[in-house]
Amino acid sequence: MKGVAVAQSFAKSRFLTVQEVADLMRVSSMTVYRLIKAGDLPAVRVG
C-alpha cells in the first residue's frame, strides 16, 4: 500500500528526478541512466 501513496504523491509533479524514478522502479539510479541512454525511458534535462 505504501507504493500507491508514493506513486500518487509523484503524480502531482510533472517531472521526477532520477532518484525518484529509481525508487519507484526499485532499481539503482545507474539503471535509470542506462534506460534513458538506450531510449527506453523518456527524459528531459531541466535547468
mmCIF file as Biopython writes it, N, C-alpha, C and O atoms, coordinates in Angstrom:
data_model
#
loop_
_atom_site.group_PDB
_atom_site.id
_atom_site.type_symbol
_atom_site.label_atom_id
_atom_site.label_alt_id
_atom_site.label_comp_id
_atom_site.label_asym_id
_atom_site.label_entity_id
_atom_site.label_seq_id
_atom_site.pdbx_PDB_ins_code
_atom_site.Cartn_x
_atom_site.Cartn_y
_atom_site.Cartn_z
_atom_site.occupancy
_atom_site.B_iso_or_equiv
_atom_site.auth_seq_id
_atom_site.auth_asym_id
_atom_site.pdbx_PDB_model_num
ATOM 1   N N  . MET A ? 1  ? 0.822  -1.194 0.000   1.0 0.0 1  A 1 
ATOM 2   C CA . MET A ? 1  ? 0.000  0.000  0.000   1.0 0.0 1  A 1 
ATOM 3   C C  . MET A ? 1  ? 0.865  1.256  0.000   1.0 0.0 1  A 1 
ATOM 4   O O  . MET A ? 1  ? 0.443  2.294  -0.510  1.0 0.0 1  A 1 
ATOM 5   N N  . LYS A ? 2  ? 2.060  1.175  0.562   1.0 0.0 2  A 1 
ATOM 6   C CA . LYS A ? 2  ? 2.937  2.342  0.603   1.0 0.0 2  A 1 
ATOM 7   C C  . LYS A ? 2  ? 3.312  2.796  -0.804  1.0 0.0 2  A 1 
ATOM 8   O O  . LYS A ? 2  ? 3.414  3.996  -1.059  1.0 0.0 2  A 1 
ATOM 9   N N  . GLY A ? 3  ? 3.518  1.851  -1.716  1.0 0.0 3  A 1 
ATOM 10  C CA . GLY A ? 3  ? 3.876  2.191  -3.084  1.0 0.0 3  A 1 
ATOM 11  C C  . GLY A ? 3  ? 2.816  3.019  -3.772  1.0 0.0 3  A 1 
ATOM 12  O O  . GLY A ? 3  ? 3.135  3.896  -4.574  1.0 0.0 3  A 1 
ATOM 13  N N  . VAL A ? 4  ? 1.553  2.750  -3.466  1.0 0.0 4  A 1 
ATOM 14  C CA . VAL A ? 4  ? 0.452  3.516  -4.059  1.0 0.0 4  A 1 
ATOM 15  C C  . VAL A ? 4  ? 0.500  4.961  -3.578  1.0 0.0 4  A 1 
ATOM 16  O O  . VAL A ? 4  ? 0.326  5.884  -4.373  1.0 0.0 4  A 1 
ATOM 17  N N  . ALA A ? 5  ? 0.730  5.160  -2.302  1.0 0.0 5  A 1 
ATOM 18  C CA . ALA A ? 5  ? 0.804  6.516  -1.752  1.0 0.0 5  A 1 
ATOM 19  C C  . ALA A ? 5  ? 1.980  7.274  -2.353  1.0 0.0 5  A 1 
ATOM 20  O O  . ALA A ? 5  ? 1.865  8.461  -2.660  1.0 0.0 5  A 1 
ATOM 21  N N  . VAL A ? 6  ? 3.089  6.605  -2.518  1.0 0.0 6  A 1 
ATOM 22  C CA . VAL A ? 6  ? 4.265  7.240  -3.112  1.0 0.0 6  A 1 
ATOM 23  C C  . VAL A ? 6  ? 3.975  7.612  -4.558  1.0 0.0 6  A 1 
ATOM 24  O O  . VAL A ? 6  ? 4.292  8.721  -4.988  1.0 0.0 6  A 1 
ATOM 25  N N  . ALA A ? 7  ? 3.379  6.703  -5.306  1.0 0.0 7  A 1 
ATOM 26  C CA . ALA A ? 7  ? 3.059  6.971  -6.710  1.0 0.0 7  A 1 
ATOM 27  C C  . ALA A ? 7  ? 2.082  8.128  -6.841  1.0 0.0 7  A 1 
ATOM 28  O O  . ALA A ? 7  ? 2.216  8.947  -7.750  1.0 0.0 7  A 1 
ATOM 29  N N  . GLN A ? 8  ? 1.111  8.210  -5.955  1.0 0.0 8  A 1 
ATOM 30  C CA . GLN A ? 8  ? 0.143  9.302  -6.018  1.0 0.0 8  A 1 
ATOM 31  C C  . GLN A ? 8  ? 0.803  10.641 -5.712  1.0 0.0 8  A 1 
ATOM 32  O O  . GLN A ? 8  ? 0.455  11.654 -6.317  1.0 0.0 8  A 1 
ATOM 33  N N  . SER A ? 9  ? 1.741  10.656 -4.790  1.0 0.0 9  A 1 
ATOM 34  C CA . SER A ? 9  ? 2.412  11.917 -4.478  1.0 0.0 9  A 1 
ATOM 35  C C  . SER A ? 9  ? 3.289  12.361 -5.646  1.0 0.0 9  A 1 
ATOM 36  O O  . SER A ? 9  ? 3.406  13.560 -5.902  1.0 0.0 9  A 1 
ATOM 37  N N  . PHE A ? 10 ? 3.905  11.421 -6.356  1.0 0.0 10 A 1 
ATOM 38  C CA . PHE A ? 10 ? 4.702  11.763 -7.526  1.0 0.0 10 A 1 
ATOM 39  C C  . PHE A ? 10 ? 3.819  12.180 -8.694  1.0 0.0 10 A 1 
ATOM 40  O O  . PHE A ? 10 ? 4.251  12.954 -9.547  1.0 0.0 10 A 1 
ATOM 41  N N  . ALA A ? 11 ? 2.591  11.680 -8.745  1.0 0.0 11 A 1 
ATOM 42  C CA . ALA A ? 11 ? 1.686  12.004 -9.846  1.0 0.0 11 A 1 
ATOM 43  C C  . ALA A ? 11 ? 1.346  13.492 -9.872  1.0 0.0 11 A 1 
ATOM 44  O O  . ALA A ? 11 ? 0.965  14.013 -10.920 1.0 0.0 11 A 1 
ATOM 45  N N  . LYS A ? 12 ? 1.474  14.174 -8.761  1.0 0.0 12 A 1 
ATOM 46  C CA . LYS A ? 12 ? 1.172  15.607 -8.700  1.0 0.0 12 A 1 
ATOM 47  C C  . LYS A ? 12 ? 2.229  16.433 -9.428  1.0 0.0 12 A 1 
ATOM 48  O O  . LYS A ? 12 ? 1.944  17.542 -9.882  1.0 0.0 12 A 1 
ATOM 49  N N  . SER A ? 13 ? 3.426  15.910 -9.540  1.0 0.0 13 A 1 
ATOM 50  C CA . SER A ? 13 ? 4.524  16.614 -10.194 1.0 0.0 13 A 1 
ATOM 51  C C  . SER A ? 13 ? 4.646  16.137 -11.638 1.0 0.0 13 A 1 
ATOM 52  O O  . SER A ? 13 ? 4.457  14.955 -11.923 1.0 0.0 13 A 1 
ATOM 53  N N  . ARG A ? 14 ? 4.958  17.045 -12.536 1.0 0.0 14 A 1 
ATOM 54  C CA . ARG A ? 14 ? 5.098  16.665 -13.943 1.0 0.0 14 A 1 
ATOM 55  C C  . ARG A ? 14 ? 6.425  15.955 -14.195 1.0 0.0 14 A 1 
ATOM 56  O O  . ARG A ? 14 ? 6.514  15.101 -15.078 1.0 0.0 14 A 1 
ATOM 57  N N  . PHE A ? 15 ? 7.443  16.301 -13.433 1.0 0.0 15 A 1 
ATOM 58  C CA . PHE A ? 15 ? 8.766  15.720 -13.628 1.0 0.0 15 A 1 
ATOM 59  C C  . PHE A ? 15 ? 9.220  14.990 -12.371 1.0 0.0 15 A 1 
ATOM 60  O O  . PHE A ? 15 ? 8.853  15.356 -11.255 1.0 0.0 15 A 1 
ATOM 61  N N  . LEU A ? 16 ? 10.024 13.952 -12.575 1.0 0.0 16 A 1 
ATOM 62  C CA . LEU A ? 16 ? 10.616 13.196 -11.472 1.0 0.0 16 A 1 
ATOM 63  C C  . LEU A ? 16 ? 12.131 13.251 -11.617 1.0 0.0 16 A 1 
ATOM 64  O O  . LEU A ? 16 ? 12.658 13.330 -12.727 1.0 0.0 16 A 1 
ATOM 65  N N  . THR A ? 17 ? 12.811 13.209 -10.503 1.0 0.0 17 A 1 
ATOM 66  C CA . THR A ? 17 ? 14.268 13.121 -10.553 1.0 0.0 17 A 1 
ATOM 67  C C  . THR A ? 17 ? 14.662 11.681 -10.863 1.0 0.0 17 A 1 
ATOM 68  O O  . THR A ? 17 ? 13.849 10.763 -10.762 1.0 0.0 17 A 1 
ATOM 69  N N  . VAL A ? 18 ? 15.909 11.507 -11.236 1.0 0.0 18 A 1 
ATOM 70  C CA . VAL A ? 18 ? 16.410 10.160 -11.497 1.0 0.0 18 A 1 
ATOM 71  C C  . VAL A ? 18 ? 16.252 9.298  -10.248 1.0 0.0 18 A 1 
ATOM 72  O O  . VAL A ? 18 ? 15.867 8.133  -10.340 1.0 0.0 18 A 1 
ATOM 73  N N  . GLN A ? 19 ? 16.546 9.863  -9.095  1.0 0.0 19 A 1 
ATOM 74  C CA . GLN A ? 19 ? 16.436 9.090  -7.857  1.0 0.0 19 A 1 
ATOM 75  C C  . GLN A ? 19 ? 14.991 8.705  -7.564  1.0 0.0 19 A 1 
ATOM 76  O O  . GLN A ? 19 ? 14.734 7.595  -7.100  1.0 0.0 19 A 1 
ATOM 77  N N  . GLU A ? 20 ? 14.048 9.596  -7.826  1.0 0.0 20 A 1 
ATOM 78  C CA . GLU A ? 20 ? 12.632 9.282  -7.608  1.0 0.0 20 A 1 
ATOM 79  C C  . GLU A ? 20 ? 12.178 8.149  -8.526  1.0 0.0 20 A 1 
ATOM 80  O O  . GLU A ? 20 ? 11.445 7.255  -8.102  1.0 0.0 20 A 1 
ATOM 81  N N  . VAL A ? 21 ? 12.614 8.190  -9.774  1.0 0.0 21 A 1 
ATOM 82  C CA . VAL A ? 21 ? 12.277 7.114  -10.714 1.0 0.0 21 A 1 
ATOM 83  C C  . VAL A ? 21 ? 12.901 5.805  -10.250 1.0 0.0 21 A 1 
ATOM 84  O O  . VAL A ? 21 ? 12.251 4.760  -10.281 1.0 0.0 21 A 1 
ATOM 85  N N  . ALA A ? 22 ? 14.148 5.857  -9.824  1.0 0.0 22 A 1 
ATOM 86  C CA . ALA A ? 22 ? 14.823 4.656  -9.337  1.0 0.0 22 A 1 
ATOM 87  C C  . ALA A ? 22 ? 14.089 4.064  -8.141  1.0 0.0 22 A 1 
ATOM 88  O O  . ALA A ? 22 ? 13.935 2.846  -8.048  1.0 0.0 22 A 1 
ATOM 89  N N  . ASP A ? 23 ? 13.639 4.908  -7.235  1.0 0.0 23 A 1 
ATOM 90  C CA . ASP A ? 23 ? 12.898 4.428  -6.068  1.0 0.0 23 A 1 
ATOM 91  C C  . ASP A ? 23 ? 11.581 3.784  -6.482  1.0 0.0 23 A 1 
ATOM 92  O O  . ASP A ? 23 ? 11.212 2.733  -5.960  1.0 0.0 23 A 1 
ATOM 93  N N  . LEU A ? 24 ? 10.872 4.410  -7.419  1.0 0.0 24 A 1 
ATOM 94  C CA . LEU A ? 24 ? 9.599  3.855  -7.883  1.0 0.0 24 A 1 
ATOM 95  C C  . LEU A ? 24 ? 9.787  2.517  -8.585  1.0 0.0 24 A 1 
ATOM 96  O O  . LEU A ? 24 ? 8.984  1.599  -8.418  1.0 0.0 24 A 1 
ATOM 97  N N  . MET A ? 25 ? 10.850 2.413  -9.367  1.0 0.0 25 A 1 
ATOM 98  C CA . MET A ? 25 ? 11.111 1.189  -10.128 1.0 0.0 25 A 1 
ATOM 99  C C  . MET A ? 25 ? 11.887 0.153  -9.321  1.0 0.0 25 A 1 
ATOM 100 O O  . MET A ? 25 ? 12.045 -0.993 -9.742  1.0 0.0 25 A 1 
ATOM 101 N N  . ARG A ? 26 ? 12.366 0.576  -8.158  1.0 0.0 26 A 1 
ATOM 102 C CA . ARG A ? 26 ? 13.181 -0.290 -7.297  1.0 0.0 26 A 1 
ATOM 103 C C  . ARG A ? 26 ? 14.427 -0.793 -8.014  1.0 0.0 26 A 1 
ATOM 104 O O  . ARG A ? 26 ? 14.755 -1.980 -7.996  1.0 0.0 26 A 1 
ATOM 105 N N  . VAL A ? 27 ? 15.107 0.160  -8.647  1.0 0.0 27 A 1 
ATOM 106 C CA . VAL A ? 27 ? 16.377 -0.110 -9.315  1.0 0.0 27 A 1 
ATOM 107 C C  . VAL A ? 27 ? 17.362 0.975  -8.894  1.0 0.0 27 A 1 
ATOM 108 O O  . VAL A ? 27 ? 16.994 1.920  -8.195  1.0 0.0 27 A 1 
ATOM 109 N N  . SER A ? 28 ? 18.601 0.837  -9.319  1.0 0.0 28 A 1 
ATOM 110 C CA . SER A ? 28 ? 19.598 1.860  -8.990  1.0 0.0 28 A 1 
ATOM 111 C C  . SER A ? 28 ? 19.458 3.048  -9.933  1.0 0.0 28 A 1 
ATOM 112 O O  . SER A ? 28 ? 18.848 2.948  -10.997 1.0 0.0 28 A 1 
ATOM 113 N N  . SER A ? 29 ? 20.029 4.163  -9.528  1.0 0.0 29 A 1 
ATOM 114 C CA . SER A ? 29 ? 19.993 5.346  -10.388 1.0 0.0 29 A 1 
ATOM 115 C C  . SER A ? 29 ? 20.783 5.099  -11.673 1.0 0.0 29 A 1 
ATOM 116 O O  . SER A ? 29 ? 20.437 5.647  -12.720 1.0 0.0 29 A 1 
ATOM 117 N N  . MET A ? 30 ? 21.828 4.292  -11.612 1.0 0.0 30 A 1 
ATOM 118 C CA . MET A ? 30 ? 22.593 3.965  -12.820 1.0 0.0 30 A 1 
ATOM 119 C C  . MET A ? 30 ? 21.733 3.203  -13.821 1.0 0.0 30 A 1 
ATOM 120 O O  . MET A ? 30 ? 21.876 3.399  -15.028 1.0 0.0 30 A 1 
ATOM 121 N N  . THR A ? 31 ? 20.847 2.343  -13.344 1.0 0.0 31 A 1 
ATOM 122 C CA . THR A ? 31 ? 19.938 1.627  -14.236 1.0 0.0 31 A 1 
ATOM 123 C C  . THR A ? 31 ? 19.013 2.607  -14.938 1.0 0.0 31 A 1 
ATOM 124 O O  . THR A ? 31 ? 18.737 2.456  -16.128 1.0 0.0 31 A 1 
ATOM 125 N N  . VAL A ? 32 ? 18.535 3.600  -14.217 1.0 0.0 32 A 1 
ATOM 126 C CA . VAL A ? 32 ? 17.677 4.627  -14.820 1.0 0.0 32 A 1 
ATOM 127 C C  . VAL A ? 32 ? 18.455 5.369  -15.898 1.0 0.0 32 A 1 
ATOM 128 O O  . VAL A ? 32 ? 17.932 5.590  -16.991 1.0 0.0 32 A 1 
ATOM 129 N N  . TYR A ? 33 ? 19.694 5.758  -15.613 1.0 0.0 33 A 1 
ATOM 130 C CA . TYR A ? 33 ? 20.513 6.442  -16.614 1.0 0.0 33 A 1 
ATOM 131 C C  . TYR A ? 33 ? 20.727 5.562  -17.846 1.0 0.0 33 A 1 
ATOM 132 O O  . TYR A ? 33 ? 20.697 6.058  -18.973 1.0 0.0 33 A 1 
ATOM 133 N N  . ARG A ? 34 ? 20.942 4.262  -17.641 1.0 0.0 34 A 1 
ATOM 134 C CA . ARG A ? 34 ? 21.119 3.346  -18.774 1.0 0.0 34 A 1 
ATOM 135 C C  . ARG A ? 34 ? 19.849 3.251  -19.613 1.0 0.0 34 A 1 
ATOM 136 O O  . ARG A ? 34 ? 19.915 3.222  -20.842 1.0 0.0 34 A 1 
ATOM 137 N N  . LEU A ? 35 ? 18.689 3.201  -18.949 1.0 0.0 35 A 1 
ATOM 138 C CA . LEU A ? 35 ? 17.415 3.147  -19.669 1.0 0.0 35 A 1 
ATOM 139 C C  . LEU A ? 35 ? 17.191 4.418  -20.483 1.0 0.0 35 A 1 
ATOM 140 O O  . LEU A ? 35 ? 16.684 4.365  -21.603 1.0 0.0 35 A 1 
ATOM 141 N N  . ILE A ? 36 ? 17.569 5.550  -19.918 1.0 0.0 36 A 1 
ATOM 142 C CA . ILE A ? 36 ? 17.445 6.826  -20.635 1.0 0.0 36 A 1 
ATOM 143 C C  . ILE A ? 36 ? 18.359 6.822  -21.857 1.0 0.0 36 A 1 
ATOM 144 O O  . ILE A ? 36 ? 17.935 7.180  -22.956 1.0 0.0 36 A 1 
ATOM 145 N N  . LYS A ? 37 ? 19.607 6.419  -21.663 1.0 0.0 37 A 1 
ATOM 146 C CA . LYS A ? 37 ? 20.577 6.416  -22.763 1.0 0.0 37 A 1 
ATOM 147 C C  . LYS A ? 37 ? 20.158 5.463  -23.876 1.0 0.0 37 A 1 
ATOM 148 O O  . LYS A ? 37 ? 20.385 5.747  -25.052 1.0 0.0 37 A 1 
ATOM 149 N N  . ALA A ? 38 ? 19.545 4.329  -23.514 1.0 0.0 38 A 1 
ATOM 150 C CA . ALA A ? 38 ? 19.095 3.347  -24.505 1.0 0.0 38 A 1 
ATOM 151 C C  . ALA A ? 38 ? 17.821 3.789  -25.220 1.0 0.0 38 A 1 
ATOM 152 O O  . ALA A ? 38 ? 17.419 3.185  -26.215 1.0 0.0 38 A 1 
ATOM 153 N N  . GLY A ? 39 ? 17.188 4.847  -24.709 1.0 0.0 39 A 1 
ATOM 154 C CA . GLY A ? 39 ? 15.951 5.322  -25.317 1.0 0.0 39 A 1 
ATOM 155 C C  . GLY A ? 39 ? 14.711 4.608  -24.816 1.0 0.0 39 A 1 
ATOM 156 O O  . GLY A ? 39 ? 13.621 4.793  -25.360 1.0 0.0 39 A 1 
ATOM 157 N N  . ASP A ? 40 ? 14.870 3.793  -23.782 1.0 0.0 40 A 1 
ATOM 158 C CA . ASP A ? 40 ? 13.746 3.042  -23.220 1.0 0.0 40 A 1 
ATOM 159 C C  . ASP A ? 40 ? 12.942 3.845  -22.209 1.0 0.0 40 A 1 
ATOM 160 O O  . ASP A ? 40 ? 11.839 3.449  -21.831 1.0 0.0 40 A 1 
ATOM 161 N N  . LEU A ? 41 ? 13.488 4.965  -21.775 1.0 0.0 41 A 1 
ATOM 162 C CA . LEU A ? 41 ? 12.829 5.810  -20.788 1.0 0.0 41 A 1 
ATOM 163 C C  . LEU A ? 41 ? 12.972 7.260  -21.242 1.0 0.0 41 A 1 
ATOM 164 O O  . LEU A ? 41 ? 14.089 7.766  -21.345 1.0 0.0 41 A 1 
ATOM 165 N N  . PRO A ? 42 ? 11.851 7.937  -21.515 1.0 0.0 42 A 1 
ATOM 166 C CA . PRO A ? 42 ? 11.958 9.323  -21.973 1.0 0.0 42 A 1 
ATOM 167 C C  . PRO A ? 42 ? 12.463 10.233 -20.859 1.0 0.0 42 A 1 
ATOM 168 O O  . PRO A ? 42 ? 12.145 10.039 -19.686 1.0 0.0 42 A 1 
ATOM 169 N N  . ALA A ? 43 ? 13.247 11.218 -21.245 1.0 0.0 43 A 1 
ATOM 170 C CA . ALA A ? 43 ? 13.804 12.132 -20.246 1.0 0.0 43 A 1 
ATOM 171 C C  . ALA A ? 43 ? 14.064 13.493 -20.875 1.0 0.0 43 A 1 
ATOM 172 O O  . ALA A ? 43 ? 14.315 13.607 -22.075 1.0 0.0 43 A 1 
ATOM 173 N N  . VAL A ? 44 ? 13.999 14.514 -20.041 1.0 0.0 44 A 1 
ATOM 174 C CA . VAL A ? 44 ? 14.374 15.864 -20.446 1.0 0.0 44 A 1 
ATOM 175 C C  . VAL A ? 44 ? 15.267 16.446 -19.366 1.0 0.0 44 A 1 
ATOM 176 O O  . VAL A ? 44 ? 15.118 16.132 -18.186 1.0 0.0 44 A 1 
ATOM 177 N N  . ARG A ? 45 ? 16.184 17.285 -19.774 1.0 0.0 45 A 1 
ATOM 178 C CA . ARG A ? 45 ? 17.064 17.954 -18.821 1.0 0.0 45 A 1 
ATOM 179 C C  . ARG A ? 45 ? 16.430 19.296 -18.473 1.0 0.0 45 A 1 
ATOM 180 O O  . ARG A ? 45 ? 16.115 20.087 -19.361 1.0 0.0 45 A 1 
ATOM 181 N N  . VAL A ? 46 ? 16.248 19.545 -17.202 1.0 0.0 46 A 1 
ATOM 182 C CA . VAL A ? 46 ? 15.624 20.785 -16.744 1.0 0.0 46 A 1 
ATOM 183 C C  . VAL A ? 46 ? 16.684 21.638 -16.065 1.0 0.0 46 A 1 
ATOM 184 O O  . VAL A ? 46 ? 17.444 21.154 -15.227 1.0 0.0 46 A 1 
ATOM 185 N N  . GLY A ? 47 ? 16.726 22.897 -16.433 1.0 0.0 47 A 1 
ATOM 186 C CA . GLY A ? 47 ? 17.642 23.788 -15.743 1.0 0.0 47 A 1 
ATOM 187 C C  . GLY A ? 47 ? 18.762 24.308 -16.563 1.0 0.0 47 A 1 
ATOM 188 O O  . GLY A ? 47 ? 19.590 25.071 -16.066 1.0 0.0 47 A 1 
#
